[in-house]
Amino acid sequence: MKPKDKKDLEIMQRMAELTQPIDRQIMMCDDANEVLMLASAMLTTAIRIFDEQITEEGRNHILMSYVTE
């Protein structure tokens, strides 16, 4: 994704900063099964966060937009 303006660049930089701990956790995984366990836990947590912040309907809208792209 390319930033369209300064605000987009700031958002992308902040997102990169927030995902650094996730990248470190991935590197700590010993094998593919542990990577999948981490991904499953992250997905479960992401769904809970979406539901709490933007409701189940908002979550479904976001997830469906990934499917239809």
ABEGO torsion letter per residue (X at the ends): XBBABAAAAAAAAAAAAAAAAAAAAAAABABAAAAAAAAAAAAAAAAAAAAAAAEAAAAAAAAAAAAAX
